[in-house]
Every structure is written in structure tokens, then in C-alpha cells.
Amino acid sequence: MNRKNIVLSLFILVSFLILIPAACAQDITFTLPQDEYYFLTGEEAFIPLYMNNSYGTDINGMLQATFTQEMNTGSVHFSSSNSKSTSFQVPAGDSATNLGFGTSNDPETLKVSLTFNYNENGAKAVSLGDVQIHFVDDESEIQSNSNPVQSSSQDASSSQQSTDPFAQQEEQMQQAMQQFMNQQSSTQSSSQSSQQAAQNNQMDQDTSALKAQMEEQIQEQEQMKQEFQQNLASNEDFQEANQELENMGYNLTDVSVNPSSNNTGTFTVNYEKPDGETATLQGEMEDGEIKELQEDTAEDRQNLREILAQNKDYQKYLKELENDGFTETDATFSHNGNETDLQIQYENPTNETAQINAKFINSSVDSVELVRDRESTNYPLYVIVALIVLALAYLVYSKYKPKKAEETSLTADLTPKKEMFDFRKEARKLVDRSVRLHKEEQMEDAYGTAAQALRLYLAHFYGLKKEVTNAELIRHLKIKGKDWKEIEECLELCSLVEFAKHVPEEDEFEKIISTVKKAINY
């Protein structure tokens, strides 16, 4: 082989090696210069999106933006999610466009994720997530950031896909539209810039409309709460009860209200002494008048505990628990008129739980009951044998006992017995019903029933009223120093699905049920 042929062969080989990756590396890459952006309140938020399209032709598809908005207005925390989709074109080669996310008059954080779905030799997707947009009041709050976010095309089957058959059908229709649009891209190149401007303007309008609606709801709710608190503070019955607690050395620390109008709703007012002792005022106001007002102080609780300590049934149950290694873990009081319920929780080193329930009427002990969780107890063999022997003896006795005695026994068995409400059993029934409703795709009822199970169990376990709101339950958990964050997130999600028609993710129900089961020991 002569020198000329060698040079020609090397040229062909090098050209071939260069063309191979150029032909294979066909994809789309999205890049954002930062993962966090800061804008002043009232300022329009625009974020540059850099695109690289190596297909050699314009690619049309659907751009989906998912927004999660978090706002804090006074004592109100509001969170909401929404998704918007629009047709979108990625020009061949390198290009850039500005994405508009509107503005905000109040400090807030907007979390954004972007997904571009298209069809080119199969369904593809480019996903950008975890981008935060902060609206702040002062320039000193603006922070520098240089963490770019980048993503390239992936097979749509390898990314998270919705299992909803309607969503899949919609995606197939979108892909068909994308293929048609790709075929027509050569005739549309002249209108590319105007299309992108319209796309950005539409996303900007959708985001601004969503934020405006949320801000209006927050302002209405906040105004109602403020007016309710003002009407409560001017009520003579409340002023008298508040003054009494102040005279006892208590200082007002927190007010929680749940109004249905500016002068009707429920309220909880918390007080605390310098030494840490607490008191509460709970009640209901209707048309500006106090219909119910319950006062609970450390002195009242201590007095009831001292009265209970003298009760023989309580002494017997307490001795039984102490002999089995139980120690007190918590105690909760609940009031209803002249009746007071006290629940004292116990736990032993093997994590078994027990509870003594005491009922007071006019500060006198009416009843005392011991409830033990024996569901996981492994009884010794001799206990089982003894039960079998007793059962056989009863059968023999029943067969040969005198008829008169039998009639007497039957009469005695017909005597009604007072049954205590088993809130553990009822809560577990509700969990099972929630799972069944979810399988039947009754999402609103499924999430609502799960929240009902959680409120029922915790309300009875901590001695609250039988029917409590999410806010009242979380407030009580905070006061008791219990873990409340996961419970609050669970109840908020259930409320969004049940009342706000929020469409949950596929795995969110499993997380909800897991949280509920853990909370109710199921």
C-alpha cells in the first residue's frame, strides 16, 4: 500500500469515527443557570431556559409545569399545587427562551418542576425539578446562587408515568399531535418566535391567576379570623374568665380560632405561668354570644388527681399495672358541662400500653375503668389448658344443673351492662374502610375516612372532645410536646383531596395509610 492510499484510509477512518457519535447523540438538553431565584415582591419573575436540540430539526411537544406555592400570612400557612400544560417547540441547535412566572405582592416561595414530553423514535421526556422561586420584601434577603440544573432526554417509560388510564390516553393523543406537528415543522419555522412568546405569556397568565386566587382566599380567611378574635375579646363572659386566670398568675400565650363567620365559631386560648403550669379556655361563640366555655387549670387537674387517688378501684388498677412494670406516660382531661373525663396512659418496658379512664361528675368520681392492650400477648400454655377445663366444666354443669337455677341464670344474663366505647377498634375499622374505598377508586371518601380514623383515635387517646377539627388536634399535640408535623401533613393532604378536589399522586395514599396505622398502633 503506497503512502497516498494510507493517508486516504486514515482520513476515511477518522471521518467515520467522528460521524458515529454525531449520528447517535440525538437528544434535547434543558439547562437552568440556577436552582434558586430571588425576586422582589411586585417584580415580574422571568427565568432563562437554555435548550440544545441535536436532532437537526425543530421538535414539537408538550411542556408541563407543576407549581407548588407556599405562603405565610400572619399565623396562616397555605400550600397548594397545580399543573399546567402547553404546546412547546424546541428549535434545532442551541436556543434560549424566558419563562415567565408572574409576580407576588407578598413574600412567598414557588417550587417549580418542568417536563417536556415529545415523540421522536419513541416517547421521550426532559425533566427539570427542584427549582425554587423566592419573592422577598428586601434586597438584603436576595442570595447569590450558582448551582445549575440540567437534564437531557430519557425514554418516557424510564421516568415516572401516571397509571391513570385517562392520563395515559391523553398522553397518547399528545404524542400523536406531536408527530403531526413535527411533520409540519418546516412550514412553521417562520412563526417560531411568536409561538414561544405566546407560550411564555400563557404560562405567565396561568401562574398569576392561580396566585391571585390563592391570595384572595388567604386574605378572606385572615380577615374573618381577625374579626372573630375582636368579637371574642369584647365579649363580657370571656373577659371575666380571662381576668380570673390572670389573677391566678396565668399569662395568655396563644389563641387558636376556627370561625365559620366573624362572630360564630370555636376557640381555644392557652395560658401559662412562669413556672410552666398551663391552663386553657375552650368554648364556642354563636352570633357574638358565648354558648359554651370550659376552663381547665393546673389547680383543677391536681385537685381531681388527688380525689381519684382516694378511689379504691383506681388504687386496685394502679397496683395491678405497677406490678406488671407499667409507668405513667401521659394524662389528658376533657370537659363537657359538669362532667370531666380523665385518661391516664401507661406503658411497660415491652411497649405494651394500658389506660385508666376515670369519669367525674361535679368533682366526684363516677366511674373508673382499666383498659389494657392485650392483643399481642402470648398466654402461657397452662392458661389455655385452664380455660379449656373451665369450658368443659361449664358444659357439664349446664347439662345437669337444676332447671330453676338455669332460669335464674338466664335472668341474670339479661341484665344490661354498660359498655365503654372502644375507640381503638373503631379507628381500625375506619382504616379498613378507607383502604376498601381506595380500591373502589372513591378517592375523596377514602382520604376523608383515613383522616377520620386518625382524629378519632388521637382525640380519645389524648382525652379531647369526640369531634375535633384538624387545627384543634394539632394544637393539642403541640401543647403536649408530641410529634405533630407528620400528623399535620397527613391531615392537610386528606383535606385537600376530600374538600379541594386535589388529585393525589399514586403513592400518596400508601403514605397516608402508613402514617395513620403507625399513629393508631395498627
Protein Blocks (a to p, Z undefined) as FASTA:
>chain_A
ZZklmmmmmmmmmmmmmmmmmmmmgcdddddfbfbdcddehiacddddddddfkopacdd
dddddddddddehjbccdddddddddddddehjddddddebjafbdcdddddddddddee
iaaddddehiacdddfbfklpccdfbdcddddddfklmccdfbfklmmmmmmmmmmmmmm
mmmmmmmmmmmmmmmmmmmmmmmmmmmmmmmmmmmmmmmmmmmmmmmmmmmmmpmklmmm
mmmmmmnopacfbdcdddfbfkbccdddddddfkopacddddddeehiafbdcdddfklm
mmmmmmmmmpmklmmmmmmmmmnopacfbdcdddehjaccdddddddfkopacdddddde
ehiafbdcddddfklpccdfklmmmmmmmmmmmmmmmmmmcfklmmmmmmmmmpccdddd
dfklmmmmmmmmmmmmmmnopaklmmmmmmmmmmmmmmmmnopafbdcfklmmmmmmmno
pafklmmmmmmmmmmmmmnopacdfklmmmmmmmmmmmnoZZ
